[in-house]
Amino acid sequence: MAAAGQRALDAAERQKLREQKSAQLMNALREHIEQLSYRAIPKSALGKAVRYALHQWEPPTVFLSDGALAIGRVEHWRGWQALAPRFKCR
């Protein structure tokens, strides 16, 4: 997605670029995670991580379906700060 960062793209152009590049990568990643699920012991750390990734697959892939969504930008997350609860790191 470096091409998107070098010039301003409208939502339709960004959507097309994501369909061409990101969708293939995300599909390959999902296939790899699914293959791991057959080999990982369910209660192992890997098994738990695989199960979590597969059950939480939709949120990280929402950007594929909407070119208007910004990804990896500080400006995008600034709007969420007021809505997000404050957590203290231990």
C-alpha positions as YAML, in Angstrom:
chain: A
units: angstrom
residues:
- id: 1
  name: MET
  ca: [0.00, 0.00, 0.00]
- id: 2
  name: ALA
  ca: [3.02, 2.28, -0.32]
- id: 3
  name: ALA
  ca: [1.50, 3.64, -3.54]
- id: 4
  name: ALA
  ca: [-1.46, 4.95, -1.58]
- id: 5
  name: GLY
  ca: [0.81, 6.82, 0.80]
- id: 6
  name: GLN
  ca: [2.78, 8.54, -1.97]
- id: 7
  name: ARG
  ca: [-0.23, 10.30, -3.51]
- id: 8
  name: ALA
  ca: [-3.73, 11.15, -2.41]
- id: 9
  name: LEU
  ca: [-6.25, 8.55, -3.54]
- id: 10
  name: ASP
  ca: [-10.00, 8.84, -3.46]
- id: 11
  name: ALA
  ca: [-12.05, 6.06, -1.88]
- id: 12
  name: ALA
  ca: [-12.71, 4.25, -5.19]
- id: 13
  name: GLU
  ca: [-9.01, 4.20, -6.13]
- id: 14
  name: ARG
  ca: [-8.04, 3.06, -2.64]
- id: 15
  name: GLN
  ca: [-10.67, 0.29, -2.81]
- id: 16
  name: LYS
  ca: [-9.32, -0.93, -6.16]
- id: 17
  name: LEU
  ca: [-5.75, -0.94, -4.85]
- id: 18
  name: ARG
  ca: [-6.81, -2.88, -1.75]
- id: 19
  name: GLU
  ca: [-8.63, -5.45, -3.89]
- id: 20
  name: GLN
  ca: [-5.53, -5.90, -6.04]
- id: 21
  name: LYS
  ca: [-2.92, -6.12, -3.30]
- id: 22
  name: SER
  ca: [-4.22, -6.40, 0.25]
- id: 23
  name: ALA
  ca: [-7.00, -8.92, -0.40]
- id: 24
  name: GLN
  ca: [-4.50, -11.46, -1.77]
- id: 25
  name: LEU
  ca: [-2.25, -11.05, 1.26]
- id: 26
  name: MET
  ca: [-5.10, -11.32, 3.73]
- id: 27
  name: ASN
  ca: [-6.45, -14.44, 1.99]
- id: 28
  name: ALA
  ca: [-3.00, -16.04, 2.08]
- id: 29
  name: LEU
  ca: [-2.65, -15.16, 5.76]
- id: 30
  name: ARG
  ca: [-6.04, -16.70, 6.57]
- id: 31
  name: GLU
  ca: [-5.14, -19.89, 4.68]
- id: 32
  name: HIS
  ca: [-1.87, -20.10, 6.60]
- id: 33
  name: ILE
  ca: [-3.66, -19.64, 9.93]
- id: 34
  name: GLU
  ca: [-6.21, -22.30, 8.96]
- id: 35
  name: GLN
  ca: [-3.38, -24.72, 8.12]
- id: 36
  name: LEU
  ca: [-1.84, -24.03, 11.52]
- id: 37
  name: SER
  ca: [-5.16, -24.85, 13.17]
- id: 38
  name: TYR
  ca: [-4.87, -28.44, 11.97]
- id: 39
  name: ARG
  ca: [-1.42, -28.87, 13.53]
- id: 40
  name: ALA
  ca: [-1.71, -26.81, 16.72]
- id: 41
  name: ILE
  ca: [-2.77, -28.43, 19.95]
- id: 42
  name: PRO
  ca: [-5.99, -26.61, 20.92]
- id: 43
  name: LYS
  ca: [-4.93, -25.70, 24.47]
- id: 44
  name: SER
  ca: [-1.39, -24.67, 23.53]
- id: 45
  name: ALA
  ca: [-0.46, -21.00, 23.16]
- id: 46
  name: LEU
  ca: [-0.35, -21.43, 19.38]
- id: 47
  name: GLY
  ca: [-3.72, -23.19, 19.36]
- id: 48
  name: LYS
  ca: [-5.29, -20.40, 21.39]
- id: 49
  name: ALA
  ca: [-3.75, -17.73, 19.15]
- id: 50
  name: VAL
  ca: [-4.99, -19.49, 16.01]
- id: 51
  name: ARG
  ca: [-8.49, -19.88, 17.41]
- id: 52
  name: TYR
  ca: [-8.54, -16.21, 18.45]
- id: 53
  name: ALA
  ca: [-7.31, -15.04, 15.04]
- id: 54
  name: LEU
  ca: [-9.96, -17.06, 13.20]
- id: 55
  name: HIS
  ca: [-12.78, -15.94, 15.50]
- id: 56
  name: GLN
  ca: [-11.68, -12.29, 15.27]
- id: 57
  name: TRP
  ca: [-10.99, -12.32, 11.53]
- id: 58
  name: GLU
  ca: [-13.63, -9.79, 10.44]
- id: 59
  name: PRO
  ca: [-12.47, -6.65, 12.33]
- id: 60
  name: PRO
  ca: [-8.94, -6.59, 10.86]
- id: 61
  name: THR
  ca: [-10.31, -7.14, 7.35]
- id: 62
  name: VAL
  ca: [-13.02, -4.45, 7.33]
- id: 63
  name: PHE
  ca: [-10.68, -2.12, 5.43]
- id: 64
  name: LEU
  ca: [-10.91, -4.47, 2.44]
- id: 65
  name: SER
  ca: [-14.59, -3.74, 1.97]
- id: 66
  name: ASP
  ca: [-14.50, 0.05, 2.29]
- id: 67
  name: GLY
  ca: [-12.03, 2.25, 0.47]
- id: 68
  name: ALA
  ca: [-13.09, 5.24, 2.56]
- id: 69
  name: LEU
  ca: [-11.59, 3.73, 5.71]
- id: 70
  name: ALA
  ca: [-8.13, 5.02, 6.54]
- id: 71
  name: ILE
  ca: [-5.66, 2.51, 7.92]
- id: 72
  name: GLY
  ca: [-2.48, 3.11, 9.83]
- id: 73
  name: ARG
  ca: [-3.06, 6.81, 10.30]
- id: 74
  name: VAL
  ca: [-2.89, 8.70, 13.57]
- id: 75
  name: GLU
  ca: [-5.65, 11.04, 12.39]
- id: 76
  name: HIS
  ca: [-8.04, 8.11, 12.11]
- id: 77
  name: TRP
  ca: [-7.49, 7.03, 15.72]
- id: 78
  name: ARG
  ca: [-7.65, 10.52, 17.22]
- id: 79
  name: GLY
  ca: [-11.42, 10.53, 16.82]
- id: 80
  name: TRP
  ca: [-11.67, 7.33, 18.83]
- id: 81
  name: GLN
  ca: [-9.74, 8.64, 21.84]
- id: 82
  name: ALA
  ca: [-12.82, 10.18, 23.40]
- id: 83
  name: LEU
  ca: [-14.75, 6.93, 23.03]
- id: 84
  name: ALA
  ca: [-12.05, 4.54, 24.23]
- id: 85
  name: PRO
  ca: [-11.80, 3.78, 27.93]
- id: 86
  name: ARG
  ca: [-8.54, 4.70, 29.60]
- id: 87
  name: PHE
  ca: [-6.44, 1.74, 30.69]
- id: 88
  name: LYS
  ca: [-3.35, 1.85, 32.84]
- id: 89
  name: CYS
  ca: [-0.40, -0.29, 31.82]
- id: 90
  name: ARG
  ca: [0.99, -2.42, 34.60]
...
